[in-house]
Amino acid sequence: MYDCSWGLDVVRVIVAGQLPREAHNAPLHLFSAAPELVGYGQIAYQQRSAATSRLLGQLFERFREEGFTMTYTMADFHRDYVKEHFPQLTPEEQVAALRALPARKQAALLGALPLERQMELLQVLPPEERREILRSLPPEELLGALSAEQIREYLDQLTVAGSEQPRKSRRKK
């Protein structure tokens, strides 16, 4: 541990990799860069609070799935947690969460849901917000959600609508 002065405050810096392998240091070893210390932390950690169990539980799962060499930040955890638990929110909560995000992120979050649920949520949004989300998707993703028959019908409608517009008259020379 290092105490550093910062103005009138003292900041204590704890270097997890330099702490001794003791049970009371186990939670800190979970955040070490050394795989052997993380492994020790997993074995020696005694859960005492339900509040921290969610974060540490997912941290353990990620270590087991992908190994110790990955770099997994708190921002990564928040993103993954939201994507994993978004489907469990009520429809009203989902709409509120979607509206708080820019269109590109809305599209990514919607992509984590089943297609039927995506359509339901899109229908709840105002038309302009819905268009903005759909514009942020690549064309192959948009068209991939439609059948060939639906695409043909839409193109036929466009063709008919285009032919109904009056043509400009030509001048004779």
PyMOL commands that place a pseudoatom at each C-alpha (Angstrom):
pseudoatom trace, name=CA, resn=MET, resi=1, chain=A, elem=C, hetatm=0, pos=[0.000, 0.000, 0.000]
pseudoatom trace, name=CA, resn=TYR, resi=2, chain=A, elem=C, hetatm=0, pos=[1.149, 3.506, -0.774]
pseudoatom trace, name=CA, resn=ASP, resi=3, chain=A, elem=C, hetatm=0, pos=[-0.141, 6.743, 0.735]
pseudoatom trace, name=CA, resn=CYS, resi=4, chain=A, elem=C, hetatm=0, pos=[0.077, 9.620, -1.722]
pseudoatom trace, name=CA, resn=SER, resi=5, chain=A, elem=C, hetatm=0, pos=[-0.620, 13.268, -0.940]
pseudoatom trace, name=CA, resn=TRP, resi=6, chain=A, elem=C, hetatm=0, pos=[-2.976, 15.056, -3.279]
pseudoatom trace, name=CA, resn=GLY, resi=7, chain=A, elem=C, hetatm=0, pos=[-3.542, 18.598, -2.154]
pseudoatom trace, name=CA, resn=LEU, resi=8, chain=A, elem=C, hetatm=0, pos=[-4.830, 18.368, 1.403]
pseudoatom trace, name=CA, resn=ASP, resi=9, chain=A, elem=C, hetatm=0, pos=[-6.020, 14.777, 0.909]
pseudoatom trace, name=CA, resn=VAL, resi=10, chain=A, elem=C, hetatm=0, pos=[-4.155, 11.520, 1.243]
pseudoatom trace, name=CA, resn=VAL, resi=11, chain=A, elem=C, hetatm=0, pos=[-4.943, 8.860, -1.354]
pseudoatom trace, name=CA, resn=ARG, resi=12, chain=A, elem=C, hetatm=0, pos=[-4.158, 5.258, -0.473]
pseudoatom trace, name=CA, resn=VAL, resi=13, chain=A, elem=C, hetatm=0, pos=[-3.102, 3.158, -3.477]
pseudoatom trace, name=CA, resn=ILE, resi=14, chain=A, elem=C, hetatm=0, pos=[-3.340, -0.593, -3.050]
pseudoatom trace, name=CA, resn=VAL, resi=15, chain=A, elem=C, hetatm=0, pos=[-1.390, -2.713, -5.514]
pseudoatom trace, name=CA, resn=ALA, resi=16, chain=A, elem=C, hetatm=0, pos=[-3.213, -6.046, -5.458]
pseudoatom trace, name=CA, resn=GLY, resi=17, chain=A, elem=C, hetatm=0, pos=[-0.279, -7.908, -6.965]
pseudoatom trace, name=CA, resn=GLN, resi=18, chain=A, elem=C, hetatm=0, pos=[1.958, -6.900, -4.053]
pseudoatom trace, name=CA, resn=LEU, resi=19, chain=A, elem=C, hetatm=0, pos=[-0.391, -7.976, -1.241]
pseudoatom trace, name=CA, resn=PRO, resi=20, chain=A, elem=C, hetatm=0, pos=[0.423, -11.172, 0.680]
pseudoatom trace, name=CA, resn=ARG, resi=21, chain=A, elem=C, hetatm=0, pos=[-1.697, -14.267, 0.017]
pseudoatom trace, name=CA, resn=GLU, resi=22, chain=A, elem=C, hetatm=0, pos=[-3.926, -14.051, 3.065]
pseudoatom trace, name=CA, resn=ALA, resi=23, chain=A, elem=C, hetatm=0, pos=[-7.648, -14.671, 3.356]
pseudoatom trace, name=CA, resn=HIS, resi=24, chain=A, elem=C, hetatm=0, pos=[-8.455, -11.057, 4.269]
pseudoatom trace, name=CA, resn=ASN, resi=25, chain=A, elem=C, hetatm=0, pos=[-6.805, -9.910, 0.988]
pseudoatom trace, name=CA, resn=ALA, resi=26, chain=A, elem=C, hetatm=0, pos=[-8.775, -12.399, -1.161]
pseudoatom trace, name=CA, resn=PRO, resi=27, chain=A, elem=C, hetatm=0, pos=[-11.326, -9.833, -2.482]
pseudoatom trace, name=CA, resn=LEU, resi=28, chain=A, elem=C, hetatm=0, pos=[-8.487, -7.555, -3.609]
pseudoatom trace, name=CA, resn=HIS, resi=29, chain=A, elem=C, hetatm=0, pos=[-6.657, -10.427, -5.319]
pseudoatom trace, name=CA, resn=LEU, resi=30, chain=A, elem=C, hetatm=0, pos=[-9.717, -10.881, -7.548]
pseudoatom trace, name=CA, resn=PHE, resi=31, chain=A, elem=C, hetatm=0, pos=[-8.690, -7.638, -9.282]
pseudoatom trace, name=CA, resn=SER, resi=32, chain=A, elem=C, hetatm=0, pos=[-5.031, -8.510, -9.630]
pseudoatom trace, name=CA, resn=ALA, resi=33, chain=A, elem=C, hetatm=0, pos=[-3.340, -8.721, -13.014]
pseudoatom trace, name=CA, resn=ALA, resi=34, chain=A, elem=C, hetatm=0, pos=[-1.585, -11.933, -11.942]
pseudoatom trace, name=CA, resn=PRO, resi=35, chain=A, elem=C, hetatm=0, pos=[-3.651, -15.029, -12.843]
pseudoatom trace, name=CA, resn=GLU, resi=36, chain=A, elem=C, hetatm=0, pos=[-2.335, -17.037, -9.887]
pseudoatom trace, name=CA, resn=LEU, resi=37, chain=A, elem=C, hetatm=0, pos=[-3.456, -14.315, -7.440]
pseudoatom trace, name=CA, resn=VAL, resi=38, chain=A, elem=C, hetatm=0, pos=[-6.891, -14.126, -9.090]
pseudoatom trace, name=CA, resn=GLY, resi=39, chain=A, elem=C, hetatm=0, pos=[-7.168, -17.906, -8.729]
pseudoatom trace, name=CA, resn=TYR, resi=40, chain=A, elem=C, hetatm=0, pos=[-6.215, -17.661, -5.060]
pseudoatom trace, name=CA, resn=GLY, resi=41, chain=A, elem=C, hetatm=0, pos=[-8.782, -14.873, -4.593]
pseudoatom trace, name=CA, resn=GLN, resi=42, chain=A, elem=C, hetatm=0, pos=[-11.520, -17.029, -6.118]
pseudoatom trace, name=CA, resn=ILE, resi=43, chain=A, elem=C, hetatm=0, pos=[-10.733, -19.916, -3.779]
pseudoatom trace, name=CA, resn=ALA, resi=44, chain=A, elem=C, hetatm=0, pos=[-10.207, -17.897, -0.592]
pseudoatom trace, name=CA, resn=TYR, resi=45, chain=A, elem=C, hetatm=0, pos=[-12.983, -15.287, -1.006]
pseudoatom trace, name=CA, resn=GLN, resi=46, chain=A, elem=C, hetatm=0, pos=[-15.813, -15.626, 1.534]
pseudoatom trace, name=CA, resn=GLN, resi=47, chain=A, elem=C, hetatm=0, pos=[-19.014, -13.923, 0.383]
pseudoatom trace, name=CA, resn=ARG, resi=48, chain=A, elem=C, hetatm=0, pos=[-20.373, -11.611, 3.083]
pseudoatom trace, name=CA, resn=SER, resi=49, chain=A, elem=C, hetatm=0, pos=[-22.692, -9.294, 1.185]
pseudoatom trace, name=CA, resn=ALA, resi=50, chain=A, elem=C, hetatm=0, pos=[-25.417, -9.960, -1.354]
pseudoatom trace, name=CA, resn=ALA, resi=51, chain=A, elem=C, hetatm=0, pos=[-24.717, -6.528, -2.855]
pseudoatom trace, name=CA, resn=THR, resi=52, chain=A, elem=C, hetatm=0, pos=[-21.271, -7.538, -4.087]
pseudoatom trace, name=CA, resn=SER, resi=53, chain=A, elem=C, hetatm=0, pos=[-22.220, -11.067, -5.075]
pseudoatom trace, name=CA, resn=ARG, resi=54, chain=A, elem=C, hetatm=0, pos=[-23.694, -10.019, -8.438]
pseudoatom trace, name=CA, resn=LEU, resi=55, chain=A, elem=C, hetatm=0, pos=[-20.515, -8.297, -9.603]
pseudoatom trace, name=CA, resn=LEU, resi=56, chain=A, elem=C, hetatm=0, pos=[-18.156, -10.943, -8.261]
pseudoatom trace, name=CA, resn=GLY, resi=57, chain=A, elem=C, hetatm=0, pos=[-20.381, -13.782, -9.479]
pseudoatom trace, name=CA, resn=GLN, resi=58, chain=A, elem=C, hetatm=0, pos=[-20.248, -12.454, -13.005]
pseudoatom trace, name=CA, resn=LEU, resi=59, chain=A, elem=C, hetatm=0, pos=[-16.535, -11.803, -12.676]
pseudoatom trace, name=CA, resn=PHE, resi=60, chain=A, elem=C, hetatm=0, pos=[-16.004, -15.461, -11.701]
pseudoatom trace, name=CA, resn=GLU, resi=61, chain=A, elem=C, hetatm=0, pos=[-18.158, -16.618, -14.627]
pseudoatom trace, name=CA, resn=ARG, resi=62, chain=A, elem=C, hetatm=0, pos=[-16.128, -14.553, -17.089]
pseudoatom trace, name=CA, resn=PHE, resi=63, chain=A, elem=C, hetatm=0, pos=[-12.856, -15.910, -15.713]
pseudoatom trace, name=CA, resn=ARG, resi=64, chain=A, elem=C, hetatm=0, pos=[-14.111, -19.470, -16.058]
pseudoatom trace, name=CA, resn=GLU, resi=65, chain=A, elem=C, hetatm=0, pos=[-15.457, -18.876, -19.587]
pseudoatom trace, name=CA, resn=GLU, resi=66, chain=A, elem=C, hetatm=0, pos=[-12.584, -16.920, -21.085]
pseudoatom trace, name=CA, resn=GLY, resi=67, chain=A, elem=C, hetatm=0, pos=[-9.571, -17.474, -18.863]
pseudoatom trace, name=CA, resn=PHE, resi=68, chain=A, elem=C, hetatm=0, pos=[-7.407, -14.996, -16.980]
pseudoatom trace, name=CA, resn=THR, resi=69, chain=A, elem=C, hetatm=0, pos=[-5.716, -13.259, -19.894]
pseudoatom trace, name=CA, resn=MET, resi=70, chain=A, elem=C, hetatm=0, pos=[-8.730, -11.141, -20.830]
pseudoatom trace, name=CA, resn=THR, resi=71, chain=A, elem=C, hetatm=0, pos=[-8.936, -7.472, -19.970]
pseudoatom trace, name=CA, resn=TYR, resi=72, chain=A, elem=C, hetatm=0, pos=[-12.403, -6.924, -18.562]
pseudoatom trace, name=CA, resn=THR, resi=73, chain=A, elem=C, hetatm=0, pos=[-13.210, -3.448, -17.308]
pseudoatom trace, name=CA, resn=MET, resi=74, chain=A, elem=C, hetatm=0, pos=[-16.028, -2.157, -15.146]
pseudoatom trace, name=CA, resn=ALA, resi=75, chain=A, elem=C, hetatm=0, pos=[-17.510, -0.501, -18.257]
pseudoatom trace, name=CA, resn=ASP, resi=76, chain=A, elem=C, hetatm=0, pos=[-17.521, -3.925, -19.951]
pseudoatom trace, name=CA, resn=PHE, resi=77, chain=A, elem=C, hetatm=0, pos=[-19.298, -5.370, -16.926]
pseudoatom trace, name=CA, resn=HIS, resi=78, chain=A, elem=C, hetatm=0, pos=[-21.982, -2.651, -16.971]
pseudoatom trace, name=CA, resn=ARG, resi=79, chain=A, elem=C, hetatm=0, pos=[-22.581, -3.133, -20.704]
pseudoatom trace, name=CA, resn=ASP, resi=80, chain=A, elem=C, hetatm=0, pos=[-22.841, -6.903, -20.415]
pseudoatom trace, name=CA, resn=TYR, resi=81, chain=A, elem=C, hetatm=0, pos=[-25.016, -6.717, -17.325]
pseudoatom trace, name=CA, resn=VAL, resi=82, chain=A, elem=C, hetatm=0, pos=[-27.504, -4.362, -18.986]
pseudoatom trace, name=CA, resn=LYS, resi=83, chain=A, elem=C, hetatm=0, pos=[-27.673, -6.457, -22.162]
pseudoatom trace, name=CA, resn=GLU, resi=84, chain=A, elem=C, hetatm=0, pos=[-28.179, -9.630, -20.164]
pseudoatom trace, name=CA, resn=HIS, resi=85, chain=A, elem=C, hetatm=0, pos=[-30.865, -8.204, -17.870]
pseudoatom trace, name=CA, resn=PHE, resi=86, chain=A, elem=C, hetatm=0, pos=[-32.645, -5.811, -20.259]
pseudoatom trace, name=CA, resn=PRO, resi=87, chain=A, elem=C, hetatm=0, pos=[-35.170, -8.487, -21.298]
pseudoatom trace, name=CA, resn=GLN, resi=88, chain=A, elem=C, hetatm=0, pos=[-36.257, -8.825, -17.646]
pseudoatom trace, name=CA, resn=LEU, resi=89, chain=A, elem=C, hetatm=0, pos=[-37.387, -5.186, -17.417]
pseudoatom trace, name=CA, resn=THR, resi=90, chain=A, elem=C, hetatm=0, pos=[-41.049, -4.276, -17.825]
pseudoatom trace, name=CA, resn=PRO, resi=91, chain=A, elem=C, hetatm=0, pos=[-42.003, -2.905, -21.262]
pseudoatom trace, name=CA, resn=GLU, resi=92, chain=A, elem=C, hetatm=0, pos=[-42.250, 0.611, -19.810]
pseudoatom trace, name=CA, resn=GLU, resi=93, chain=A, elem=C, hetatm=0, pos=[-38.781, 0.320, -18.255]
pseudoatom trace, name=CA, resn=GLN, resi=94, chain=A, elem=C, hetatm=0, pos=[-37.371, -0.981, -21.532]
pseudoatom trace, name=CA, resn=VAL, resi=95, chain=A, elem=C, hetatm=0, pos=[-38.811, 1.961, -23.476]
pseudoatom trace, name=CA, resn=ALA, resi=96, chain=A, elem=C, hetatm=0, pos=[-37.428, 4.411, -20.895]
pseudoatom trace, name=CA, resn=ALA, resi=97, chain=A, elem=C, hetatm=0, pos=[-33.997, 2.761, -21.079]
pseudoatom trace, name=CA, resn=LEU, resi=98, chain=A, elem=C, hetatm=0, pos=[-34.043, 2.846, -24.887]
pseudoatom trace, name=CA, resn=ARG, resi=99, chain=A, elem=C, hetatm=0, pos=[-34.981, 6.517, -24.994]
pseudoatom trace, name=CA, resn=ALA, resi=100, chain=A, elem=C, hetatm=0, pos=[-32.004, 7.380, -22.786]
pseudoatom trace, name=CA, resn=LEU, resi=101, chain=A, elem=C, hetatm=0, pos=[-29.586, 6.018, -25.428]
pseudoatom trace, name=CA, resn=PRO, resi=102, chain=A, elem=C, hetatm=0, pos=[-28.443, 7.294, -28.833]
pseudoatom trace, name=CA, resn=ALA, resi=103, chain=A, elem=C, hetatm=0, pos=[-29.931, 5.453, -31.853]
pseudoatom trace, name=CA, resn=ARG, resi=104, chain=A, elem=C, hetatm=0, pos=[-26.874, 3.249, -32.513]
pseudoatom trace, name=CA, resn=LYS, resi=105, chain=A, elem=C, hetatm=0, pos=[-26.859, 1.992, -28.936]
pseudoatom trace, name=CA, resn=GLN, resi=106, chain=A, elem=C, hetatm=0, pos=[-30.631, 1.536, -29.020]
pseudoatom trace, name=CA, resn=ALA, resi=107, chain=A, elem=C, hetatm=0, pos=[-30.245, -0.722, -32.049]
pseudoatom trace, name=CA, resn=ALA, resi=108, chain=A, elem=C, hetatm=0, pos=[-27.518, -2.752, -30.316]
pseudoatom trace, name=CA, resn=LEU, resi=109, chain=A, elem=C, hetatm=0, pos=[-29.634, -3.197, -27.197]
pseudoatom trace, name=CA, resn=LEU, resi=110, chain=A, elem=C, hetatm=0, pos=[-32.688, -4.177, -29.231]
pseudoatom trace, name=CA, resn=GLY, resi=111, chain=A, elem=C, hetatm=0, pos=[-30.555, -6.770, -30.993]
pseudoatom trace, name=CA, resn=ALA, resi=112, chain=A, elem=C, hetatm=0, pos=[-30.260, -8.676, -27.700]
pseudoatom trace, name=CA, resn=LEU, resi=113, chain=A, elem=C, hetatm=0, pos=[-34.028, -9.316, -27.712]
pseudoatom trace, name=CA, resn=PRO, resi=114, chain=A, elem=C, hetatm=0, pos=[-36.106, -11.839, -29.661]
pseudoatom trace, name=CA, resn=LEU, resi=115, chain=A, elem=C, hetatm=0, pos=[-37.433, -10.426, -32.959]
pseudoatom trace, name=CA, resn=GLU, resi=116, chain=A, elem=C, hetatm=0, pos=[-41.063, -10.300, -31.743]
pseudoatom trace, name=CA, resn=ARG, resi=117, chain=A, elem=C, hetatm=0, pos=[-40.060, -8.228, -28.695]
pseudoatom trace, name=CA, resn=GLN, resi=118, chain=A, elem=C, hetatm=0, pos=[-37.941, -5.926, -30.885]
pseudoatom trace, name=CA, resn=MET, resi=119, chain=A, elem=C, hetatm=0, pos=[-40.967, -5.223, -33.063]
pseudoatom trace, name=CA, resn=GLU, resi=120, chain=A, elem=C, hetatm=0, pos=[-43.193, -4.560, -30.036]
pseudoatom trace, name=CA, resn=LEU, resi=121, chain=A, elem=C, hetatm=0, pos=[-40.733, -2.026, -28.630]
pseudoatom trace, name=CA, resn=LEU, resi=122, chain=A, elem=C, hetatm=0, pos=[-40.229, -0.316, -31.967]
pseudoatom trace, name=CA, resn=GLN, resi=123, chain=A, elem=C, hetatm=0, pos=[-43.994, 0.096, -32.322]
pseudoatom trace, name=CA, resn=VAL, resi=124, chain=A, elem=C, hetatm=0, pos=[-44.180, 1.873, -28.945]
pseudoatom trace, name=CA, resn=LEU, resi=125, chain=A, elem=C, hetatm=0, pos=[-41.596, 4.483, -29.981]
pseudoatom trace, name=CA, resn=PRO, resi=126, chain=A, elem=C, hetatm=0, pos=[-42.650, 7.590, -31.897]
pseudoatom trace, name=CA, resn=PRO, resi=127, chain=A, elem=C, hetatm=0, pos=[-42.165, 7.243, -35.700]
pseudoatom trace, name=CA, resn=GLU, resi=128, chain=A, elem=C, hetatm=0, pos=[-39.155, 9.592, -35.875]
pseudoatom trace, name=CA, resn=GLU, resi=129, chain=A, elem=C, hetatm=0, pos=[-37.285, 7.754, -33.102]
pseudoatom trace, name=CA, resn=ARG, resi=130, chain=A, elem=C, hetatm=0, pos=[-38.138, 4.430, -34.757]
pseudoatom trace, name=CA, resn=ARG, resi=131, chain=A, elem=C, hetatm=0, pos=[-36.808, 5.660, -38.134]
pseudoatom trace, name=CA, resn=GLU, resi=132, chain=A, elem=C, hetatm=0, pos=[-33.609, 6.879, -36.504]
pseudoatom trace, name=CA, resn=ILE, resi=133, chain=A, elem=C, hetatm=0, pos=[-32.985, 3.481, -34.914]
pseudoatom trace, name=CA, resn=LEU, resi=134, chain=A, elem=C, hetatm=0, pos=[-33.708, 1.656, -38.162]
pseudoatom trace, name=CA, resn=ARG, resi=135, chain=A, elem=C, hetatm=0, pos=[-31.441, 4.013, -40.146]
pseudoatom trace, name=CA, resn=SER, resi=136, chain=A, elem=C, hetatm=0, pos=[-28.562, 3.136, -37.827]
pseudoatom trace, name=CA, resn=LEU, resi=137, chain=A, elem=C, hetatm=0, pos=[-28.783, -0.556, -38.838]
pseudoatom trace, name=CA, resn=PRO, resi=138, chain=A, elem=C, hetatm=0, pos=[-26.963, -1.933, -41.877]
pseudoatom trace, name=CA, resn=PRO, resi=139, chain=A, elem=C, hetatm=0, pos=[-29.326, -2.641, -44.839]
pseudoatom trace, name=CA, resn=GLU, resi=140, chain=A, elem=C, hetatm=0, pos=[-28.590, -6.384, -44.827]
pseudoatom trace, name=CA, resn=GLU, resi=141, chain=A, elem=C, hetatm=0, pos=[-29.728, -6.577, -41.205]
pseudoatom trace, name=CA, resn=LEU, resi=142, chain=A, elem=C, hetatm=0, pos=[-32.943, -4.710, -41.954]
pseudoatom trace, name=CA, resn=LEU, resi=143, chain=A, elem=C, hetatm=0, pos=[-33.721, -6.725, -45.074]
pseudoatom trace, name=CA, resn=GLY, resi=144, chain=A, elem=C, hetatm=0, pos=[-32.682, -9.962, -43.366]
pseudoatom trace, name=CA, resn=ALA, resi=145, chain=A, elem=C, hetatm=0, pos=[-35.596, -9.543, -40.967]
pseudoatom trace, name=CA, resn=LEU, resi=146, chain=A, elem=C, hetatm=0, pos=[-38.066, -9.523, -43.899]
pseudoatom trace, name=CA, resn=SER, resi=147, chain=A, elem=C, hetatm=0, pos=[-39.181, -12.331, -46.162]
pseudoatom trace, name=CA, resn=ALA, resi=148, chain=A, elem=C, hetatm=0, pos=[-38.504, -12.134, -49.901]
pseudoatom trace, name=CA, resn=GLU, resi=149, chain=A, elem=C, hetatm=0, pos=[-42.258, -11.727, -50.431]
pseudoatom trace, name=CA, resn=GLN, resi=150, chain=A, elem=C, hetatm=0, pos=[-42.424, -8.707, -48.087]
pseudoatom trace, name=CA, resn=ILE, resi=151, chain=A, elem=C, hetatm=0, pos=[-39.498, -7.068, -49.888]
pseudoatom trace, name=CA, resn=ARG, resi=152, chain=A, elem=C, hetatm=0, pos=[-41.119, -7.731, -53.317]
pseudoatom trace, name=CA, resn=GLU, resi=153, chain=A, elem=C, hetatm=0, pos=[-44.457, -6.273, -52.151]
pseudoatom trace, name=CA, resn=TYR, resi=154, chain=A, elem=C, hetatm=0, pos=[-42.767, -3.137, -50.881]
pseudoatom trace, name=CA, resn=LEU, resi=155, chain=A, elem=C, hetatm=0, pos=[-40.790, -2.676, -54.098]
pseudoatom trace, name=CA, resn=ASP, resi=156, chain=A, elem=C, hetatm=0, pos=[-43.989, -3.147, -56.101]
pseudoatom trace, name=CA, resn=GLN, resi=157, chain=A, elem=C, hetatm=0, pos=[-45.664, -0.417, -54.011]
pseudoatom trace, name=CA, resn=LEU, resi=158, chain=A, elem=C, hetatm=0, pos=[-42.757, 1.922, -54.695]
pseudoatom trace, name=CA, resn=THR, resi=159, chain=A, elem=C, hetatm=0, pos=[-42.923, 1.173, -58.421]
pseudoatom trace, name=CA, resn=VAL, resi=160, chain=A, elem=C, hetatm=0, pos=[-46.672, 1.860, -58.555]
pseudoatom trace, name=CA, resn=ALA, resi=161, chain=A, elem=C, hetatm=0, pos=[-46.313, 5.059, -56.495]
pseudoatom trace, name=CA, resn=GLY, resi=162, chain=A, elem=C, hetatm=0, pos=[-43.487, 6.250, -58.759]
pseudoatom trace, name=CA, resn=SER, resi=163, chain=A, elem=C, hetatm=0, pos=[-45.481, 5.655, -61.948]
pseudoatom trace, name=CA, resn=GLU, resi=164, chain=A, elem=C, hetatm=0, pos=[-48.471, 7.639, -60.643]
pseudoatom trace, name=CA, resn=GLN, resi=165, chain=A, elem=C, hetatm=0, pos=[-46.495, 10.876, -60.382]
pseudoatom trace, name=CA, resn=PRO, resi=166, chain=A, elem=C, hetatm=0, pos=[-47.160, 13.269, -63.293]
pseudoatom trace, name=CA, resn=ARG, resi=167, chain=A, elem=C, hetatm=0, pos=[-44.354, 13.517, -65.790]
pseudoatom trace, name=CA, resn=LYS, resi=168, chain=A, elem=C, hetatm=0, pos=[-42.917, 16.786, -66.932]
pseudoatom trace, name=CA, resn=SER, resi=169, chain=A, elem=C, hetatm=0, pos=[-43.944, 17.751, -70.404]
pseudoatom trace, name=CA, resn=ARG, resi=170, chain=A, elem=C, hetatm=0, pos=[-41.233, 18.001, -73.011]
pseudoatom trace, name=CA, resn=ARG, resi=171, chain=A, elem=C, hetatm=0, pos=[-40.708, 20.999, -75.168]
pseudoatom trace, name=CA, resn=LYS, resi=172, chain=A, elem=C, hetatm=0, pos=[-40.769, 20.477, -78.860]
pseudoatom trace, name=CA, resn=LYS, resi=173, chain=A, elem=C, hetatm=0, pos=[-37.915, 21.988, -80.798]
for i in range(1, 173): cmd.bond("trace and resi %d" % i, "trace and resi %d" % (i + 1))
show_as sticks, trace
zoom trace
